[in-house]
Amino acid sequence: MKRYTTLIGAAMLGLFSAATFAVTGSQPSEPMMLEAGVSDNQLISQVPKRYSLQVQQATTLQLSSEHLASDSSENVRIQGRLYDDAGNLIAQATDPRGHFLITERVSPGTYILEVSGDAMGSPNEVSNRYNLHVNFK
């Protein structure tokens, strides 16, 4: 019985390890390009997802997330961090209900937005998807 339990435990560990590798191993090496408007649906992940933004002129950049709720946005933590092209953190925001907002005055250049988070609850209660809204004012 002990041997059977050990084999089952090893098999389960292998399944979870493979799933973890699949999630982190399949991410693109280059950040996904964001443009003004609304992004495609993205999956909330604890592993930060990176997005690139090209700013052509000095402007106020507004970045926000929209959690695609099932029944509730409760227990959906999402965080956004905005970096300049030198890798300096210039703004960050987090929200426990899946809707962060970053408003920052920026100069021309390339910026990186990192988004991470988690959605806890059953699939009937919580969706693990979000959209990003990009606006230049």
DRENDO-1510 file (C-alpha; in Angstrom, 1 decimal, always signed):
<recs>
REC; n; res; u; v; w
REC; 1; MET; +0.0; +0.0; +0.0 .
REC; 2; LYS; +2.8; +2.4; +0.8 .
REC; 3; ARG; +4.5; +1.7; -2.5 .
REC; 4; TYR; +1.2; +2.4; -4.3 .
REC; 5; THR; +0.7; +5.7; -2.5 .
REC; 6; THR; +4.3; +6.7; -3.4 .
REC; 7; LEU; +3.7; +5.9; -7.1 .
REC; 8; ILE; +0.5; +7.9; -7.1 .
REC; 9; GLY; +2.2; +10.8; -5.4 .
REC; 10; ALA; +5.1; +10.7; -7.9 .
REC; 11; ALA; +2.6; +10.6; -10.8 .
REC; 12; MET; +0.7; +13.6; -9.5 .
REC; 13; LEU; +3.9; +15.5; -8.9 .
REC; 14; GLY; +4.9; +14.8; -12.5 .
REC; 15; LEU; +1.6; +16.1; -13.8 .
REC; 16; PHE; +1.8; +19.3; -11.9 .
REC; 17; SER; +5.4; +19.8; -12.9 .
REC; 18; ALA; +4.5; +19.3; -16.6 .
REC; 19; ALA; +1.7; +21.8; -16.3 .
REC; 20; THR; +3.9; +24.4; -14.6 .
REC; 21; PHE; +6.5; +24.0; -17.3 .
REC; 22; ALA; +3.9; +24.3; -20.0 .
REC; 23; VAL; +2.6; +27.6; -18.5 .
REC; 24; THR; +6.1; +29.2; -18.1 .
REC; 25; GLY; +7.8; +27.5; -21.0 .
REC; 26; SER; +5.3; +28.6; -23.6 .
REC; 27; GLN; +5.5; +32.3; -23.0 .
REC; 28; PRO; +7.0; +34.4; -25.9 .
REC; 29; SER; +10.5; +35.7; -25.3 .
REC; 30; GLU; +9.6; +39.1; -26.7 .
REC; 31; PRO; +6.9; +41.2; -25.1 .
REC; 32; MET; +3.6; +41.4; -26.9 .
REC; 33; MET; +3.0; +44.8; -28.6 .
REC; 34; LEU; +0.2; +47.0; -27.2 .
REC; 35; GLU; -1.5; +49.7; -29.2 .
REC; 36; ALA; -4.2; +52.2; -28.3 .
REC; 37; GLY; -7.5; +50.5; -27.7 .
REC; 38; VAL; -8.5; +47.2; -26.1 .
REC; 39; SER; -6.3; +44.1; -26.1 .
REC; 40; ASP; -7.4; +40.6; -26.8 .
REC; 41; ASN; -8.3; +38.4; -23.8 .
REC; 42; GLN; -5.4; +37.4; -21.7 .
REC; 43; LEU; -5.0; +34.9; -18.9 .
REC; 44; ILE; -4.2; +36.0; -15.4 .
REC; 45; SER; -1.0; +34.4; -14.3 .
REC; 46; GLN; +1.4; +34.7; -11.3 .
REC; 47; VAL; +4.2; +34.7; -13.9 .
REC; 48; PRO; +4.3; +38.3; -15.2 .
REC; 49; LYS; +3.2; +38.7; -18.8 .
REC; 50; ARG; +5.1; +41.5; -20.6 .
REC; 51; TYR; +3.8; +44.0; -23.1 .
REC; 52; SER; +5.6; +46.6; -25.1 .
REC; 53; LEU; +4.3; +50.1; -25.8 .
REC; 54; GLN; +5.8; +52.6; -28.3 .
REC; 55; VAL; +5.2; +56.2; -27.4 .
REC; 56; GLN; +5.8; +58.7; -30.3 .
REC; 57; GLN; +5.3; +62.0; -28.5 .
REC; 58; ALA; +5.0; +63.3; -24.9 .
REC; 59; THR; +1.6; +62.3; -23.6 .
REC; 60; THR; -0.4; +61.0; -20.7 .
REC; 61; LEU; -0.5; +57.3; -20.9 .
REC; 62; GLN; -3.5; +55.6; -19.3 .
REC; 63; LEU; -3.4; +51.8; -18.8 .
REC; 64; SER; -6.1; +49.8; -17.2 .
REC; 65; SER; -7.2; +46.2; -16.8 .
REC; 66; GLU; -10.7; +44.9; -17.1 .
REC; 67; HIS; -11.4; +41.6; -15.5 .
REC; 68; LEU; -13.8; +39.6; -17.5 .
REC; 69; ALA; -16.0; +38.5; -14.6 .
REC; 70; SER; -18.1; +35.4; -14.3 .
REC; 71; ASP; -20.3; +35.9; -11.3 .
REC; 72; SER; -17.9; +38.1; -9.4 .
REC; 73; SER; -14.6; +40.0; -9.5 .
REC; 74; GLU; -13.9; +39.2; -5.8 .
REC; 75; ASN; -10.6; +37.4; -5.1 .
REC; 76; VAL; -9.1; +38.5; -8.5 .
REC; 77; ARG; -5.9; +40.2; -7.7 .
REC; 78; ILE; -4.1; +41.8; -10.7 .
REC; 79; GLN; -1.1; +44.1; -10.7 .
REC; 80; GLY; +0.4; +46.3; -13.4 .
REC; 81; ARG; +4.0; +47.7; -13.4 .
REC; 82; LEU; +5.2; +50.1; -16.0 .
REC; 83; TYR; +8.9; +50.3; -16.8 .
REC; 84; ASP; +10.8; +52.7; -19.1 .
REC; 85; ASP; +13.3; +51.5; -21.7 .
REC; 86; ALA; +16.1; +51.6; -19.1 .
REC; 87; GLY; +14.2; +49.1; -16.9 .
REC; 88; ASN; +13.3; +51.7; -14.2 .
REC; 89; LEU; +9.9; +51.2; -12.6 .
REC; 90; ILE; +8.0; +54.4; -13.2 .
REC; 91; ALA; +4.4; +53.4; -12.1 .
REC; 92; GLN; +2.5; +50.5; -10.6 .
REC; 93; ALA; -1.0; +49.7; -9.5 .
REC; 94; THR; -2.8; +46.7; -8.0 .
REC; 95; ASP; -6.4; +45.9; -7.3 .
REC; 96; PRO; -8.0; +43.0; -5.4 .
REC; 97; ARG; -11.0; +43.1; -7.8 .
REC; 98; GLY; -9.2; +42.8; -11.1 .
REC; 99; HIS; -9.2; +46.4; -12.4 .
REC; 100; PHE; -5.9; +48.3; -12.0 .
REC; 101; LEU; -5.3; +51.8; -13.4 .
REC; 102; ILE; -2.0; +53.5; -14.2 .
REC; 103; THR; -2.0; +57.1; -15.4 .
REC; 104; GLU; +1.4; +58.5; -16.1 .
REC; 105; ARG; +2.9; +61.4; -18.1 .
REC; 106; VAL; +5.5; +59.8; -20.4 .
REC; 107; SER; +8.1; +61.0; -23.0 .
REC; 108; PRO; +8.7; +59.4; -26.4 .
REC; 109; GLY; +10.2; +55.9; -26.1 .
REC; 110; THR; +9.6; +52.3; -25.5 .
REC; 111; TYR; +7.8; +51.2; -22.3 .
REC; 112; ILE; +7.2; +47.7; -20.8 .
REC; 113; LEU; +4.0; +46.8; -18.9 .
REC; 114; GLU; +4.2; +43.7; -16.8 .
REC; 115; VAL; +0.9; +42.2; -15.6 .
REC; 116; SER; +0.5; +39.5; -13.1 .
REC; 117; GLY; -2.0; +38.2; -10.6 .
REC; 118; ASP; -4.2; +35.4; -9.6 .
REC; 119; ALA; -7.9; +34.5; -9.6 .
REC; 120; MET; -9.1; +32.3; -6.7 .
REC; 121; GLY; -12.5; +30.7; -6.8 .
REC; 122; SER; -14.4; +28.2; -8.8 .
REC; 123; PRO; -14.9; +28.7; -12.6 .
REC; 124; ASN; -18.6; +29.6; -11.9 .
REC; 125; GLU; -17.5; +32.4; -9.5 .
REC; 126; VAL; -14.3; +33.8; -11.2 .
REC; 127; SER; -13.0; +34.1; -14.7 .
REC; 128; ASN; -9.2; +34.1; -15.0 .
REC; 129; ARG; -9.2; +36.4; -18.1 .
REC; 130; TYR; -8.6; +40.1; -18.5 .
REC; 131; ASN; -8.3; +42.8; -21.2 .
REC; 132; LEU; -6.0; +45.8; -21.2 .
REC; 133; HIS; -7.2; +49.2; -22.2 .
REC; 134; VAL; -4.5; +51.6; -23.6 .
REC; 135; ASN; -5.2; +55.3; -24.1 .
REC; 136; PHE; -2.9; +58.2; -25.0 .
REC; 137; LYS; -4.3; +61.6; -23.8 .
</recs>
